[in-house]
């Protein structure tokens, strides 16, 4: 589990937080890395992803890009 927390004018990925999440996203690991490396699109895997709370914020997370080395 990770939390994306807004701090002033930037976002930070943290392992713990005392704040209550506005949106909760559950993505299977086998899908997450492909999604964030742009090998899959959110539209192709929406039936395997759970978003609770603020759906707008949850869908924004699906647009993230990660570089793995």
C-alpha positions, -999 to 999 in steps of 0.1 A, spaced: 0 0 0 11 35 -8 -4 69 -3 -2 99 -27 -3 130 -4 -5 166 -16 20 187 3 18 224 -6 22 226 -44 35 190 -50 24 154 -46 45 129 -26 43 91 -26 46 78 10 42 45 28 22 58 57 0 88 65 -23 100 93 -47 115 68 -79 97 57 -78 89 20 -102 108 -3 -99 80 -29 -90 43 -26 -76 24 -56 -69 -13 -57 -49 -25 -87 -35 -61 -89 3 -60 -91 5 -79 -124 -16 -51 -139 -1 -21 -121 34 -23 -135 20 -28 -171 -4 1 -166 22 25 -152 47 16 -180 20 23 -206 18 -13 -218 -19 -13 -209 -45 15 -209 -69 21 -181 -98 13 -204 -85 -22 -210 -83 -30 -172 -110 -10 -155 -130 -42 -148 -100 -54 -127 -95 -22 -108 -115 -10 -78 -119 27 -70 -138 39 -39 -144 74 -28 -134 102 -51 -135 85 -85 -120 115 -103 -89 113 -82 -88 76 -85 -88 77 -123 -60 103 -123 -38 78 -105 -43 55 -135 -26 81 -157 7 79 -138 39 69 -156 67 49 -140 102 42 -153 116 9 -142 153 2 -144 
